């Protein structure tokens, strides 16, 4: 199983990338990705690569909101409300999370 584990609010991730700026492009889940909740984790499978990813409860919730088409600002606000996370640490981690989704091919911009 490929690691894409995030402890949003605790600064611990197995995959970290440089910041991902969408520069006006909309980031969306890749059409070849399916997700299923298994206990406290969200398991994501990229059907094109057969890679499997496990997201903890917080990152799984971020994915669910993302998959619903909710924008990053609203995802940020909802997660800050739903989970006990610090805003300053959270901002860097959520940016790294979205960067990882893009770099792993789990999310794409409209232009891709």
JOKA-V126721 format. One record per pair of residues at least 12 apart in sequence whose ideal C-beta (glycine too) atoms are under 8 Angstrom apart, sorted by the first residue. I is the first residue (numbers start at 1). J is the second residue. D is the distance in Angstrom with one decimal. If there is no record, write none. Layout:
# JOKA-V126721
i:I j:J d:D
i:I j:J d:D
This chain:
# JOKA-V126721
i:1 j:52 d:4.7
i:1 j:53 d:7.4
i:1 j:54 d:6.2
i:2 j:51 d:4.6
i:2 j:52 d:6.3
i:2 j:53 d:5.6
i:2 j:104 d:7.6
i:3 j:15 d:6.6
i:3 j:53 d:7.5
i:3 j:54 d:7.5
i:4 j:44 d:7.5
i:4 j:53 d:4.0
i:4 j:54 d:7.3
i:4 j:55 d:6.6
i:4 j:59 d:7.9
i:4 j:100 d:5.8
i:4 j:101 d:7.9
i:4 j:104 d:6.2
i:4 j:106 d:7.7
i:5 j:54 d:6.2
i:5 j:55 d:6.9
i:5 j:56 d:6.0
i:5 j:59 d:7.3
i:6 j:55 d:6.4
i:6 j:56 d:6.1
i:6 j:58 d:6.9
i:6 j:59 d:3.7
i:6 j:62 d:7.9
i:6 j:93 d:6.7
i:6 j:96 d:7.9
i:6 j:97 d:5.3
i:6 j:100 d:7.9
i:7 j:56 d:6.2
i:7 j:58 d:7.3
i:8 j:56 d:7.8
i:8 j:58 d:4.3
i:8 j:59 d:5.8
i:8 j:62 d:6.9
i:8 j:79 d:6.9
i:8 j:83 d:7.2
i:8 j:85 d:6.1
i:8 j:90 d:6.2
i:8 j:93 d:4.9
i:8 j:94 d:6.5
i:8 j:97 d:6.8
i:9 j:58 d:6.5
i:9 j:83 d:6.2
i:9 j:84 d:6.9
i:9 j:85 d:3.1
i:9 j:86 d:6.5
i:9 j:89 d:6.3
i:9 j:90 d:5.9
i:9 j:93 d:7.1
i:10 j:89 d:7.9
i:11 j:89 d:5.7
i:11 j:92 d:7.7
i:11 j:93 d:6.4
i:13 j:93 d:6.9
i:13 j:96 d:6.0
i:13 j:97 d:7.3
i:13 j:100 d:7.2
i:15 j:100 d:4.5
i:15 j:103 d:7.6
i:15 j:104 d:7.0
i:16 j:96 d:5.2
i:16 j:99 d:7.9
i:16 j:100 d:7.2
i:17 j:96 d:6.4
i:17 j:99 d:4.0
i:17 j:100 d:5.6
i:17 j:102 d:7.9
i:17 j:103 d:5.0
i:18 j:99 d:6.7
i:19 j:95 d:5.4
i:19 j:96 d:7.7
i:19 j:99 d:6.3
i:20 j:95 d:6.7
i:20 j:98 d:5.5
i:20 j:99 d:3.5
i:20 j:102 d:5.3
i:20 j:103 d:7.7
i:22 j:109 d:6.5
i:25 j:109 d:3.9
i:25 j:110 d:5.9
i:25 j:111 d:5.7
i:26 j:109 d:6.5
i:26 j:110 d:5.1
i:27 j:66 d:7.9
i:27 j:98 d:6.4
i:27 j:101 d:7.5
i:27 j:102 d:6.6
i:27 j:107 d:5.1
i:27 j:108 d:7.2
i:27 j:109 d:5.7
i:28 j:69 d:7.6
i:28 j:107 d:6.3
i:28 j:108 d:6.4
i:28 j:109 d:7.6
i:28 j:110 d:6.9
i:29 j:63 d:7.9
i:29 j:66 d:6.6
i:29 j:67 d:5.1
i:29 j:106 d:6.8
i:29 j:107 d:5.6
i:30 j:46 d:6.9
i:30 j:48 d:7.8
i:30 j:105 d:6.0
i:30 j:106 d:5.7
i:30 j:107 d:6.0
i:30 j:108 d:5.3
i:32 j:46 d:5.8
i:32 j:47 d:4.6
i:32 j:48 d:4.2
i:33 j:45 d:7.1
i:33 j:46 d:5.4
i:33 j:47 d:7.1
i:33 j:106 d:5.3
i:33 j:107 d:8.0
i:34 j:47 d:6.5
i:35 j:63 d:6.3
i:35 j:64 d:7.7
i:35 j:67 d:6.8
i:37 j:60 d:6.8
i:40 j:56 d:7.1
i:40 j:57 d:5.0
i:40 j:60 d:8.0
i:41 j:54 d:4.9
i:41 j:55 d:6.2
i:41 j:56 d:6.3
i:41 j:57 d:7.3
i:41 j:60 d:6.2
i:42 j:54 d:7.5
i:42 j:55 d:4.4
i:42 j:59 d:7.4
i:42 j:60 d:3.0
i:42 j:61 d:8.0
i:42 j:63 d:5.7
i:42 j:64 d:7.0
i:43 j:55 d:7.8
i:44 j:63 d:6.8
i:44 j:106 d:6.3
i:46 j:104 d:7.5
i:46 j:105 d:6.1
i:46 j:106 d:6.2
i:48 j:105 d:7.4
i:49 j:105 d:6.7
i:51 j:104 d:7.4
i:53 j:104 d:7.2
i:53 j:106 d:7.1
i:58 j:79 d:6.7
i:58 j:83 d:5.3
i:58 j:85 d:7.3
i:59 j:97 d:6.1
i:61 j:78 d:8.0
i:61 j:79 d:6.5
i:61 j:82 d:6.6
i:61 j:83 d:7.6
i:62 j:75 d:5.8
i:62 j:79 d:6.1
i:62 j:94 d:6.8
i:62 j:97 d:6.2
i:63 j:101 d:7.9
i:65 j:78 d:6.1
i:65 j:79 d:7.7
i:66 j:98 d:8.0
i:66 j:101 d:7.8
i:66 j:107 d:7.5
i:72 j:94 d:7.3
i:72 j:98 d:7.0
i:75 j:94 d:7.3
i:76 j:90 d:7.1
i:76 j:91 d:7.4
i:76 j:94 d:6.2
i:79 j:94 d:7.4
